[in-house]
Amino acid sequence: MRDGRLAGKTVLISGGASGIGLATAQRALAHGAHVAVGDVDVAAGERAARETPGLHFVRLDVTSDASWRDAVDEVRTRFRRIDGLVNNAGIMLLGDIESLSDDDWQRTQRVNVDGVFYGCRHAVRAMRDHGGSIVNLSSVSGLIGGHNMLAYNASKGAVRLLTKSVALHCARKQYGIRCNSVHPTFVDTPMYQNTLAAARDPERLRTNLLAQVPLGRPAEAREIADLILYLLSDESAFVTGAEMVIDGGMTAQ
Ligand SMILES: NC(=O)c1ccc[n+]([C@@H]2O[C@H](COP(=O)([O-])OP(=O)(O)OC[C@H]3O[C@@H](n4cnc5c(N)ncnc54)[C@H](O)[C@@H]3O)[C@@H](O)[C@H]2O)c1
């Protein structure tokens, strides 16, 4: 049964063909929203739309301003408006200050930072007449560093403060648009699984990673989706510019 927490709202989720984005799409649909997922992986996006009744897929490469414009226009044409944007698309390429290549640095900033910048700009344009909610996926890696996460740390730290600037601008303009960041630790998605699989000893890495989490397990994508759902809904009407940590106690230590 739809309980209507997002009834009447239309939400666009970048990187929504997989992981946290797809879980958020499914939760938002169950709570009464019209939902479009945008992704650069067209096969995965079309499969998600086929397998999830009511889900609409749009092609979106978050690194391209023109692609954002087309995707947002397509969603507005189909559903008449956009009330929520989840800037969820992201990549994680490992490397430290001595080993990271120029290409991995630039690709990370293109997707994780430029993508969120363009997304926020188009969302403000689409929502400034009636208000809405922007949710940006940062990470605990936007709050604390890791020796081999140079590009990812820098990108997720940028998302944290980019979010606050957008929130303050929209408040000053009285657009009724809120903007918040979400900071998960390890979440059991393809990103996490692929990182483990690429390690020399995946089980050892898994044990080491989870030793940092007081609750002793990775989050499920659905648990992050529930927090995003709250931020998209009117229940969070007084929450803007906030950094919502969801990390099983990791950064409390
Ligand atoms: N999984 C974790 O442990 C974890 C922890 C903290 C934060 N996060 C963040 O949460 C977000 C989602 O992560 P996930 O674990 O669900 O990852 P995922 O790899 O399962 O999904 C990411 C999606 O983004 C899409 N994508 C990548 N580049 C894109 C582009 N240029 N344009 C459009 N789509 C693009 C991919 O095709 C994929 O569908 C990311 O921003 C990630 O950094 C993940």
PDBQT file of the ligand as one rigid body, heavy atoms in Angstrom, charges set to zero:
ROOT
HETATM    1  N1  LIG A 301      28.520   1.682  -1.767  1.00  0.00    +0.000 N 
HETATM    2  C1  LIG A 301      29.161   2.348  -0.821  1.00  0.00    +0.000 C 
HETATM    3  O1  LIG A 301      29.850   1.742   0.014  1.00  0.00    +0.000 OA
HETATM    4  C2  LIG A 301      29.025   3.855  -0.724  1.00  0.00    +0.000 A 
HETATM    5  C3  LIG A 301      29.412   4.477   0.474  1.00  0.00    +0.000 A 
HETATM    6  C4  LIG A 301      29.310   5.872   0.577  1.00  0.00    +0.000 A 
HETATM    7  C5  LIG A 301      28.840   6.626  -0.481  1.00  0.00    +0.000 A 
HETATM    8  N2  LIG A 301      28.469   5.991  -1.642  1.00  0.00    +0.000 N 
HETATM    9  C6  LIG A 301      28.002   6.834  -2.748  1.00  0.00    +0.000 C 
HETATM   10  O2  LIG A 301      26.682   6.484  -3.072  1.00  0.00    +0.000 OA
HETATM   11  C7  LIG A 301      26.457   6.708  -4.479  1.00  0.00    +0.000 C 
HETATM   12  C8  LIG A 301      25.891   5.454  -5.112  1.00  0.00    +0.000 C 
HETATM   13  O3  LIG A 301      26.821   4.408  -4.922  1.00  0.00    +0.000 OA
HETATM   14  P1  LIG A 301      26.476   2.866  -5.185  1.00  0.00    +0.000 P 
HETATM   15  O4  LIG A 301      27.233   2.110  -4.152  1.00  0.00    +0.000 OA
HETATM   16  O5  LIG A 301      25.024   2.671  -5.319  1.00  0.00    +0.000 OA
HETATM   17  O6  LIG A 301      27.252   2.678  -6.576  1.00  0.00    +0.000 OA
HETATM   18  P2  LIG A 301      26.956   1.746  -7.848  1.00  0.00    +0.000 P 
HETATM   19  O7  LIG A 301      28.261   1.601  -8.529  1.00  0.00    +0.000 OA
HETATM   20  O8  LIG A 301      26.194   0.529  -7.446  1.00  0.00    +0.000 OA
HETATM   21  O9  LIG A 301      25.974   2.672  -8.728  1.00  0.00    +0.000 OA
HETATM   22  C9  LIG A 301      26.420   3.866  -9.293  1.00  0.00    +0.000 C 
HETATM   23  C10 LIG A 301      25.604   4.158 -10.525  1.00  0.00    +0.000 C 
HETATM   24  O10 LIG A 301      26.088   5.401 -11.075  1.00  0.00    +0.000 OA
HETATM   25  C11 LIG A 301      26.129   5.267 -12.478  1.00  0.00    +0.000 C 
HETATM   26  N3  LIG A 301      27.059   6.222 -13.082  1.00  0.00    +0.000 N 
HETATM   27  C12 LIG A 301      28.413   6.221 -13.048  1.00  0.00    +0.000 A 
HETATM   28  N4  LIG A 301      28.895   7.226 -13.783  1.00  0.00    +0.000 NA
HETATM   29  C13 LIG A 301      27.836   7.895 -14.287  1.00  0.00    +0.000 A 
HETATM   30  C14 LIG A 301      27.686   9.017 -15.139  1.00  0.00    +0.000 A 
HETATM   31  N5  LIG A 301      28.749   9.661 -15.658  1.00  0.00    +0.000 N 
HETATM   32  N6  LIG A 301      26.435   9.442 -15.432  1.00  0.00    +0.000 NA
HETATM   33  C15 LIG A 301      25.349   8.788 -14.956  1.00  0.00    +0.000 A 
HETATM   34  N7  LIG A 301      25.415   7.698 -14.169  1.00  0.00    +0.000 NA
HETATM   35  C16 LIG A 301      26.658   7.268 -13.836  1.00  0.00    +0.000 A 
HETATM   36  C17 LIG A 301      26.548   3.805 -12.725  1.00  0.00    +0.000 C 
HETATM   37  O11 LIG A 301      26.241   3.382 -14.050  1.00  0.00    +0.000 OA
HETATM   38  C18 LIG A 301      25.743   3.098 -11.643  1.00  0.00    +0.000 C 
HETATM   39  O12 LIG A 301      24.463   2.723 -12.109  1.00  0.00    +0.000 OA
HETATM   40  C19 LIG A 301      27.799   7.142  -5.067  1.00  0.00    +0.000 C 
HETATM   41  O13 LIG A 301      27.842   8.543  -5.178  1.00  0.00    +0.000 OA
HETATM   42  C20 LIG A 301      28.805   6.647  -4.028  1.00  0.00    +0.000 C 
HETATM   43  O14 LIG A 301      29.998   7.388  -4.048  1.00  0.00    +0.000 OA
HETATM   44  C21 LIG A 301      28.541   4.628  -1.790  1.00  0.00    +0.000 A 
ENDROOT
TORSDOF 0
